[in-house]
Amino acid sequence: MHIIYFLFSQTLLFAIPLLIVALGGMFSERSGVVNLALEGIMVMGGFGGILFMHHMQNAMILSGTPLLLASLLVAGIVGLIFSLLHSFAAIHLKADQTISGTALNMLGPALAIFVAKTLQDGVQNITFENEFRIASIPILSKIPFIGPMFFENFYLTTFLGIIILLISWYVLIKTKLGLHIRSCGENPQAADAAGISVYKIRYIGVSISGFLAGIGGLVYILPISTEFTGTVAGYGFLALAVMIFGNWTPWRIAGASFFFGITKTLAYTYGSIPFLASLSLPDTVYKLIPYVATLVLLAFTSKHSAAPLADGIPYDKSKR
């Protein structure tokens, strides 16, 4: 059972950032804007959050949970601001959304590294003290089965991801804003005729995407490192695959995130699994598992995916 608890907790650490970022991509694409820039936005959000955390810890102004929450907010705001470049290009200038997103993916890491070196006299990496892992919660950790999985050696970001999932489902399915977002992604002409500002809703969709992707960047970095290195190891692209595999719906995205979290866990903790360890395969083979699984699943499921009809198509008010 100890191995099961360990693997489950590790799966959550990998799945939660995927879930948050994929939900962000869902809002953008449901509004009609393809957001391939999730990778670059994650890098910028992680950079902003770690930089803020680094200075707060050095100045001993904030610590613990307040510092974590403040850093997540900063990461989200930085991601939102960076995503506005994509919004402006894709919505206002009607630029090719694939090219715009690719450009931001190239700009994000380069800009983060340049700013880090400028602020730190040529030093690229930004260090922080990881004081956010919670060893256990006295009463809750004693609950059979659930306690060891959720309330021992965990991060608050796990529950943040679950809260974001519930809020995303409610906003997208149960609110007027969600209806407007879905209508602008399916039939923007009809939405415009109904008095909905397509441009405004698409800006909102991409901004939500940027905010969540920025948070996801910091959530990804926290459990696996104590420094920002200018990369999120392709997690933004994996999040896009999760979003497509999840068919642009919150609960299916959650299931896809958990599946890909399992593959990442197998790739990085295979030494703790007797069967995989006994195979004695090279490390590279195990680390390829998430990406091979992505290709295989997309090859078999993408033809059944139902993307929003107007996804990726710039809206022209003069056309009907």
C-alpha positions in Angstrom: 0.0 0.0 0.0 2.9 2.3 0.7 3.9 2.2 -3.0 0.3 2.9 -4.1 0.1 6.0 -1.8 3.4 7.2 -3.1 2.5 6.7 -6.8 -0.9 8.4 -6.3 0.7 11.5 -4.6 3.3 11.7 -7.3 0.6 11.5 -10.0 -1.2 14.4 -8.4 1.9 16.5 -8.5 2.2 15.9 -12.2 -1.5 16.0 -13.0 -2.5 19.2 -11.2 -0.4 21.6 -13.3 -1.6 19.9 -16.5 -5.2 20.2 -15.3 -4.9 23.9 -14.5 -3.1 24.8 -17.8 -5.4 22.6 -19.9 -8.5 24.3 -18.4 -7.0 27.6 -19.3 -6.5 26.5 -22.9 -10.1 25.3 -22.9 -11.4 28.8 -22.1 -9.4 30.3 -24.9 -10.4 27.8 -27.5 -14.0 27.7 -26.4 -14.1 31.4 -27.1 -12.7 30.8 -30.5 -8.9 31.5 -30.1 -6.4 28.8 -30.5 -3.8 29.3 -27.7 -0.6 27.5 -28.6 1.3 29.9 -26.4 0.6 27.9 -23.2 4.2 26.8 -22.9 5.6 30.4 -23.1 2.9 31.7 -20.7 3.7 28.9 -18.2 7.4 29.9 -18.3 6.6 33.6 -17.8 4.1 32.9 -15.0 6.6 30.6 -13.3 9.3 33.2 -13.7 7.1 36.0 -12.2 6.0 33.8 -9.3 9.5 32.5 -8.4 11.0 36.0 -8.7 8.5 37.4 -6.3 9.0 34.4 -4.0 12.8 34.8 -4.1 12.6 38.5 -3.1 10.0 38.0 -0.4 12.0 35.2 1.2 15.2 37.2 1.1 13.6 40.2 2.7 11.7 37.9 5.1 8.5 39.8 4.4 6.2 36.8 3.7 6.5 33.1 4.3 4.5 29.9 4.3 1.0 29.8 2.9 0.5 33.6 2.5 3.7 33.7 0.4 2.5 30.7 -1.7 -0.9 32.3 -2.3 0.7 35.7 -3.1 3.2 34.1 -5.5 0.4 32.2 -7.3 -1.5 35.4 -7.8 1.6 37.1 -9.2 2.2 34.2 -11.5 -1.3 34.4 -12.7 -1.2 38.1 -13.3 2.1 37.8 -15.2 0.7 35.1 -17.3 -2.4 37.2 -18.1 -0.4 40.2 -19.1 1.8 38.1 -21.4 -1.3 36.4 -22.9 -2.5 39.9 -23.9 0.1 39.9 -26.6 -1.6 36.8 -28.1 -5.0 38.4 -27.7 -4.0 41.6 -29.5 -2.4 39.7 -32.4 -5.1 37.1 -32.8 -8.2 39.2 -32.1 -7.4 42.8 -32.9 -4.9 42.3 -35.7 -6.5 39.0 -36.9 -3.1 37.4 -37.2 -2.6 33.7 -37.7 -3.1 32.3 -34.3 -0.7 29.4 -34.7 2.1 31.8 -35.6 1.3 34.2 -32.8 1.3 31.4 -30.2 4.5 29.9 -31.6 6.2 33.4 -31.4 5.2 33.7 -27.7 6.6 30.3 -27.0 9.9 31.4 -28.4 9.7 34.8 -26.7 8.7 33.6 -23.2 11.8 31.6 -22.2 14.2 34.1 -23.8 12.5 37.1 -22.1 12.5 35.3 -18.7 16.2 34.4 -18.9 17.1 37.9 -20.2 15.3 39.6 -17.3 16.7 37.1 -14.7 20.3 37.7 -15.9 19.7 41.5 -15.9 18.4 41.5 -12.4 21.0 39.1 -11.0 24.2 40.2 -12.7 24.4 37.5 -15.3 22.9 34.6 -13.2 20.1 32.9 -15.1 18.6 30.7 -12.4 16.4 32.1 -9.6 16.5 30.1 -6.4 13.9 29.8 -3.7 13.4 27.9 -0.5 10.7 25.2 -0.8 8.8 25.6 2.5 5.4 24.7 1.1 5.3 20.9 1.4 3.0 19.9 4.2 4.1 16.7 5.9 0.7 15.8 7.3 -2.5 17.2 8.8 -2.9 15.5 12.2 -6.6 14.4 12.1 -7.2 14.2 8.3 -4.1 12.2 7.6 -5.5 9.4 9.8 -8.5 8.8 7.6 -8.2 5.3 6.1 -7.1 5.2 2.5 -7.9 8.9 1.8 -5.7 10.4 4.5 -2.3 9.0 3.3 -3.1 9.9 -0.3 -4.3 13.5 0.1 -3.2 14.7 3.5 0.4 13.4 3.8 3.4 15.0 2.0 1.2 17.2 -0.1 1.0 20.8 -1.4 -2.0 23.1 -1.2 -1.8 23.5 -4.9 -3.4 20.0 -5.2 -6.6 21.4 -3.7 -6.2 24.6 -5.6 -6.4 22.5 -8.8 -9.5 20.8 -7.7 -11.1 24.1 -6.8 -10.2 25.6 -10.2 -11.7 22.5 -11.9 -15.0 23.0 -10.0 -15.1 26.8 -10.7 -14.2 26.2 -14.4 -17.1 23.7 -14.8 -19.5 26.1 -13.1 -18.4 29.2 -15.0 -18.4 27.5 -18.4 -21.7 25.5 -18.0 -23.8 27.3 -15.5 -23.2 31.0 -16.0 -24.1 33.7 -18.6 -20.4 34.3 -19.2 -19.8 30.6 -19.9 -22.7 30.7 -22.4 -21.2 33.7 -24.1 -17.8 32.1 -24.3 -19.3 28.9 -25.8 -21.4 30.8 -28.3 -18.5 32.9 -29.5 -16.5 29.7 -30.2 -19.3 28.0 -32.0 -21.1 30.7 -33.9 -19.7 34.2 -33.4 -22.0 35.7 -36.0 -25.1 34.6 -34.1 -23.6 35.7 -30.8 -22.9 39.2 -32.3 -26.4 39.3 -33.6 -27.7 38.6 -30.1 -25.8 41.6 -28.8 -22.7 39.8 -27.5 -19.3 41.5 -28.0 -17.3 38.7 -29.7 -14.1 40.6 -29.4 -14.6 41.3 -25.7 -15.5 37.7 -24.9 -12.5 36.4 -26.8 -10.2 38.8 -24.9 -11.8 37.4 -21.7 -11.3 33.8 -22.8 -7.6 34.3 -23.6 -7.0 36.3 -20.4 -8.5 33.5 -18.3 -6.3 31.1 -20.2 -3.2 33.3 -19.5 -4.0 33.6 -15.8 -4.5 29.9 -15.4 -1.4 29.0 -17.5 0.7 31.4 -15.4 -0.5 29.7 -12.2 0.2 26.3 -13.8 3.8 27.3 -14.5 4.4 28.0 -10.8 2.5 24.9 -9.7 4.7 22.8 -12.0 8.0 24.2 -10.7 7.2 24.1 -6.9 7.3 20.3 -6.2 10.2 19.4 -8.5 12.8 22.1 -8.1 14.1 24.9 -5.9 15.0 27.2 -8.7 13.6 28.7 -11.9 15.7 27.5 -15.0 13.7 29.1 -17.8 11.8 25.9 -18.9 8.7 23.9 -18.0 9.8 20.8 -20.0 7.1 20.9 -22.6 4.2 20.9 -20.1 2.4 23.6 -22.1 2.3 21.3 -25.2 1.3 18.3 -23.0 -1.6 20.5 -21.7 -2.7 21.1 -25.2 -2.8 17.4 -25.8 -4.8 16.9 -22.6 -7.3 19.6 -23.7 -7.8 17.9 -27.0 -8.0 14.4 -25.5 -10.5 15.9 -23.0 -12.6 17.2 -25.8 -12.6 20.8 -24.5 -14.8 19.8 -21.5 -13.8 20.2 -17.8 -14.4 16.7 -16.5 -12.9 14.9 -19.4 -9.9 17.2 -19.2 -9.6 16.2 -15.5 -9.6 12.5 -16.5 -7.0 13.1 -19.2 -4.8 15.1 -16.8 -4.8 12.2 -14.4 -3.9 9.7 -17.1 -1.0 11.8 -18.3 0.0 12.4 -14.7 0.3 8.6 -14.3 2.5 8.4 -17.4 4.8 11.1 -16.0 4.9 9.3 -12.7 6.0 6.1 -14.3 8.6 8.0 -16.3 10.2 9.5 -13.2 9.6 7.0 -10.5 10.1 3.7 -12.4 12.9 2.8 -10.0 10.3 2.4 -7.2 8.2 0.0 -9.2 9.7 -3.5 -9.0 8.3 -4.6 -12.4 9.6 -1.6 -14.3 12.9 -1.5 -12.5 13.5 -5.2 -13.3 13.3 -4.4 -17.1 16.6 -2.5 -16.8 15.8 -0.3 -19.8 17.7 3.0 -20.4 16.3 6.1 -18.6 15.4 7.7 -21.9 12.9 4.9 -22.7 11.0 5.6 -19.5 11.1 9.4 -20.0 9.6 9.0 -23.5 6.5 7.3 -22.0 4.3 10.5 -21.6 5.1 11.7 -25.1 4.6 8.4 -26.8 1.4 8.0 -25.0 0.3 11.4 -26.2 1.0 10.6 -29.8 -0.7 7.2 -29.6 -3.8 8.6 -27.9 -4.2 11.6 -30.2 -3.7 9.3 -33.2 -6.7 7.2 -32.1 -8.9 9.8 -30.6 -8.4 13.1 -32.4 -10.8 12.1 -35.2 -13.6 11.9 -32.6 -12.7 15.2 -31.1 -15.2 18.0 -31.5 -13.4 21.3 -31.4 -15.5 24.5 -31.3 -16.6 25.3 -34.9 -15.1 28.8 -35.0 -11.9 27.8 -33.1 -8.9 29.5 -34.7 -11.0 31.6 -37.1 -10.5 35.4 -36.7 -13.9 37.1 -36.4 -14.8 39.6 -39.0 -17.8 41.6 -38.1 -18.5 42.5 -41.7 -19.0 38.9 -42.7 -22.1 36.9 -42.1 
